[in-house]
Amino acid sequence: MVLATIPELAPLKPHRTADEPHEVARLKGDARMAGFLAAAVRLRQRPLREAVEIPHGAYVLRLTPEATKAIVRRVRGRGGDHNHRRPHVERLMLGALWEQWKAARQR
């Protein structure tokens, strides 16, 4: 166990790891940047544009844009941020693939 003070854990003035112009640093620290980054993350939280085929042993499992659209819609309704919702997306996608695999085995 190591004891530390709050400033040691999270210094008020973080150490800079890169040299960048003052204007760039000021832009990155601007409160509007939070909205910009949130919008960028939202753009990445989208359904597939094309179907994806996943080989699994003797079977080929398929994720369609429609299936991923339903998953994204369902998870967005849960609330929370991107990192909080990601495991839910993963579980739903794996669940969809699992159901396909079970159905394929019964054929």
Number of C-alpha atoms within 10 A of each C-alpha: 3 3 6 8 8 8 10 9 9 9 10 9 7 8 7 7 6 6 8 9 8 9 9 11 11 10 11 12 11 11 10 10 12 12 11 10 11 12 12 11 13 11 9 9 15 14 17 15 11 10 14 13 12 12 10 9 7 8 13 14 19 16 17 15 16 14 16 20 14 13 20 21 13 14 17 16 9 11 10 11 12 15 8 11 16 14 12 17 18 12 12 18 16 12 12 17 17 13 12 16 16 10 10 13 10 6 5
